[in-house]
Amino acid sequence: MSLYTEKIIKKVKKLVMPILGDEGLELVDVEFQREKQGWVLRVYIDKPGGVTLDDCTDISYQLSAVLDVEDLIDTSYTLEVSSPGLTRPLKELSDYERYKGQLVKIKTYKPIDGKKVFRGKLIGLENEIVKIENEKGEHEIPFKIIAKANLNFEL
């Protein structure tokens, strides 16, 4: 990720947080990347029970107005606001407590016992160590070496 995209993502997060707070929603993730059709700014939102199309439309409208005023992106782009979906990413430490008991898929930056991909039931988090269990037993994964983690619906 370039310094430019990191800067945009950080600023967008700062701008969207008050909007989401007012609406009782939470920010899951922000992506800003070049795709086949051009630049895309994706904002993933959620709330207990899931988000509706109306939630996404409302946040898109509000955020679009703020982004137009702030004028922080100097290229044309498409704004997309959506739910994180069934394979919601786990980004924050609190996500590992919130989704305890769910199936997850975790990829690490470095191998643990020769493996970099783990699937299993999320047991929880203790001292920044994520614990999952599968047919091969219990695995402890330091949060700091997690490259990517998502809810998963199959082992």
PyMOL commands that set and color helices and strands:
alter all, ss='L'
color gray80, all
select helices_A, chain A and resi 3-23+53-70+93-98+143-145
alter helices_A, ss='H'
color red, helices_A
select strands_A, chain A and resi 26-35+38-46+77-82+103-112+115-126+129-134+137-142+146-151
alter strands_A, ss='S'
color yellow, strands_A
deselect
rebuild
show_as cartoon
